[in-house]
């Protein structure tokens, strides 16, 4: 990749372009010869390069087909169009090229153009996140209404069975015991469904790494052999305000699911779960943009989420494990969303990654 020996943007120019740093999309300002005058934060993050490196370089060289952008810049200089759109591939350091939709338009300064890059995968990701938020809200209302509808008659059924048990012979009492036992089991299920909506939100200072360590110790107590935890922590992540117990429960539900999916790997002594924490900058999720966010990954080397339930794993009563209640991930999503966050899942055989995103102040 060649670099033009050209001065980068002056302080006055950088001040003029400063508002572009607030945009989620990748934006650069260039001269008609392709020299980059400015690149916003999103552009830096996408390329994996600093703004100082990008500015002064030949921007078309960052694309797999540089000639298309070079010709477009020449046409923009001659006012051949007001705005040009096309799809392209953006080169990135140590990563696969990124498919983007390019929007090129002249600015109000002669010989200058602004380029906006819309990652094609970004739109699909945003739509998926919006579906998760809407789905979680619908799940919450469904669970609350269903639990209340079940709770009232359940008490009546159990009470009637107890009264009946006192009137019948011992030979038949085993049947009333079955009714009472199943009523109690359903009561426990209903209580679990209503738990996130009953308990007050207790807010305090939370260290995400203390949460991770607590969950790690609980899971290792249940799976003491054959399971290894890898901790990849960014210790610079600050404490934030949240409900510590809710976050422990959310992470425990996700991690416990992962451990249960690793049955074969545990038997072979090859099971591994990784806790990875990072700070994400200028991110958008749940229809909101955040300057900083906690990014917590729970990664396992298990068989992956079955294809038939991949799109429904956060639905209540959906489980890929025989005997599972299908509530763990639903409750985890609910608890994280009460922190204005989101849980996502990316799964292929051999690697399942649950990503928890929570805004930071």
N, C-alpha and C positions, 0 to 999 in steps of 0.2 A: 504494500500500500504506500503510495507516494505521499509526501507532505510538502505543501507549498510553503515557501519562506515568505510569510506574510504576517503582518501584525494582527493580533487578535482584537476582540472588541475593546474599545476604550471604556474607562469607568462610566462616562456619560451614556455610552451605548448600553452597557450592562444595566444601568439604572432604568433605561427605557424598556429593556426586555425583562425586568425583574418579575413582573406580574405573571410571566409565562411559567415560572416555577410552580405556580399554584395549580397548573393543569395536570391531569392524570395522563393525558396523551403525550406522545413524544413530539417535541417542537424544536426546530432549529431555524435560525435566520442566517441566510447566506448571501454572498455577492453573486452577481451573474456569472462569474468565472468558477463558481463552486466553492469558494473559500468560506469556511464556517465562521460567522461572527459571534454566534451565541448558540448554546445548547442548554435546554432546561434540565432539571433534575431527573425527570422521567427518562430523558434521552440518555443521560449518563448511566442510569441504572440498567437500562436495556443493553447498552453496549459493553458495560463493565469497564468503562474508561472515565477518567476525570474530565471535567469541563475544560480544564487548561489544555489537556491533550487534544481534545476535539477541536477547540477554537483555533483557527489558523490553518487547519488541515483542509484537504480537498474532500468535501462531503460526499460527492458522487462515488468516491472510492470505497465508501462504506457499504455500497450496494453490490450485489452480485453482477448486475448489469448496469455499469456506471454510465454508459452512453445515453441511456434513456433519460436520466435526470439531467445530464449535461445539455442535451438538446432541448429539454423542457425549460431549463433556465435561460437559454438563448431566446426561446420563443417568448418567455415572460418579459425579458428585457425589451423586446420589440412590441410589447403589448398585443401579442397574437391571441391572448385569452385573458379572462379575468380570474379563472381558477381551473386547474387541471387535476384530474383524478386518475390514478392507475394503481394496480397491484404490483408489489415488488418484494424482494427478499433482502433483508438487512443483515450484513455480516456482524458477528459478535465474537468476542475473545473467548476461546475455549468452549464455545457452545455452537449448537446448530444454528444456521441462519434463521432469522425470525420473519415469518410472512406478515407483511404490513400492507395497509391501504394508504397510498401517498396522496396528500392534498397539497398542491403547490399554488401559491398566489403571490403576486407582486405586493410589496408594501407601498407606503406613501413616499418612500425614499427612492430616488432613481438608482437603478442598478442593484436593487436589493429585493430579496424574495423571502417569504416565510414558508417553511415546509412542516406540515403536520403529518405524523405517522400514527395510524390507528392499527395496533396489532390485531390481526384477524382472530387470534385466539382470545383476545381480551373481551370482545363482544360476547363470545360464547360463554366465557367464564362469568361475566356479569349477569347474563341471563340465568345461568345455573345457580348463582348465589341468590338472585331474586326469587327463584323457585323454592330454594331451601328456606328462605325467610317466610314466604307465603305459606309453604307447607307446614312449617313449625307452628305458625299462628293458627292454622286450621286444625292441626293435631291437638293443640292446647285446648281449643274450644270443644273439640270432639271428646277428648279425654275427660274434661271437667263435666260435661253434660252426661256422658255415658256413665261415669262413676257415680254421679248423684242418682241417676235413674236405677242403677243396680243396688246402691247402698240401702235404700229404704225397704224394698221388698225382701232383701237378703236377711235383714234383722227379723222380719216376720216369719220367714221360712225357718230360721234357726230356732226361734221361740216356739213355733208350732211343733217342731221336731222334739224339742225338750219336753213339752207337755205330753205329746204322744208317747214318748218313751216311758213316762210314769204310768201309763194306762195299759200297756201291752206286756206280753210275756217276755221273759229273758231270751227265748228263742228268736223272737222277732226284733229284739233291741239292736242287733247288729246293723239292721237296715236304717234305724234312726241315727245310729252312730255315724254311718256313712254320710247321711244328710248333714249332720252337725259338722263333721270333719270337712266336707266339701264347702259348706257355708263359711267356715272359718278360713279355709284356703282362699276363697273368693274375697273375703273381707280383707285379708292381707294384700291381695292384688289391688283392690280398690284403694286401700290406704296408700299403697305405693304410687298409684296413678294420681292421687290428690296431693301427695306430699309436697311437690314444688309450689303448689298454690296455697297451701295452708301455712307453711312455715314463713315467718317474717324474714325479710332480706336483711341480714346482719352484716353491716358494712364496717370494714376495718382495713388496716394496712396488710397487704398480702405480698409475700415473697413467693414467686412462682417456683423457685427451686426448692423451697421448704415443702411446697405442695407436692412436687415431683418425688422428693425423698420419702415423704410419708406414704405415698402410693406405692413406691418401689418396695418399701419394707413390708407393706401389707401383702402385696402380690407374691413376694419371695417367701413369705411365711406359708403361703398356701402351696407354692411350687418351689420347694427348697432345692430340688435337684433337676439338672438338665436345662435350666433356663438361665440365660445370662442377660444382664442389663448393661447397656452402653449409655453413658451419660456424656452428652455433647452440649455443654451449657455455655451460654454467653453471660458471664458473671457481671457484665456491665448493666444488665437489665434492672431498672429500678423497681422498688416496691410500688404498688398501685392500690387504689381503693377497691375493695371487693368483698365478697362473702367467701371466706376461706373454706368453710365446710362444704358449701355448694361446689366450689371448684375442685376440692378433693374428691367429692362424690362423682363429679363429671369425669375427671381424669381416671378415677378408679374404674368407672364403668367401661370406658374405652380400653384401658389397659387390661382389665380382667377379660374382656371379650377377646383381646389379642392373645392372651395367655391360653385361653380355652381353645382357640383355633390352632395352637401350636402343639397339639397332642402328639403327633408323630415326631416332630422335631425334638420335643422334650424327651420322648422315649429314646431317641438317638443321641441325646446330649448336645444337640445343635440348635436349640431354640434361642432366639435373640430378639430382644425388644430394645429399641433405642429411644431415649428421650433427647430431643434436640430443641434448644431454645434460641431464638434470634429476635432482633428488632427489625420490623419491616417499616420502611419509610414511604410516605406519600402513597398510601394504599386506599383502595376503595372496596368496600364490601358491605353487604346489607343495605345498599342504596345510599351509603354515606361515605364521605372521603375523610381520611384521618391522616394527620401528619406523622404520627408514630403508632405502631401497634405491636403487641406481643404476638410472636409466631411460635407456637409450640407444636412440635411434631411427635407423634407416637408411631414408630415404624417397626413392623415385625417382618420376619422372614417366613411367614406361614403360607398356606396355599392360596390365599387371596379370597376376596368376597365372591360368592357364587354369582355368575352373570345374571341369573334370573331375578336376583334381589338387589343388584347394585344401585338401581335408581330408587329403591324403596327402603334402604336400610335405616333411615331415620323415621319411618312410619311406625306407629305403635303396633305391637304384636307381630312384627315381622322379624323372624330369626332364621339364621342359616345353620343353627345348631339344634339338634334334636333335644327336646326338653327345655329349650330356652324360652323365656317369657316374651322376648322382643321389646322390652322396655328400657334396657340399659342405654342404648344410643339415643332413644327418644328423650329420656330424662337428661342425658348429657347435653344434648342440643338445647333443651329448655333452660338448664342452668347457665350455659354459656351465653345464650341469648339474653338472659336477665342481666348480663354484664355488657350488653350491647355488642356481643361478639357473634361468632359463627363457627361451626364445625364442618369441615369438608373432608371428603375421602377420595383417595386415588389408589386404586388397587389393581395389581396384576399378580399372577402366580409368582410366589417368591418374594413379593414386596407389597405390603399394604401400609399406606401412610395416611393417618388421620391427622389433619392440621387444625389446630385450635387458634383462632384469631380473636384477640381482645384489644380494644383501643387503650392506648396509654396516654396519660395527661401530657 
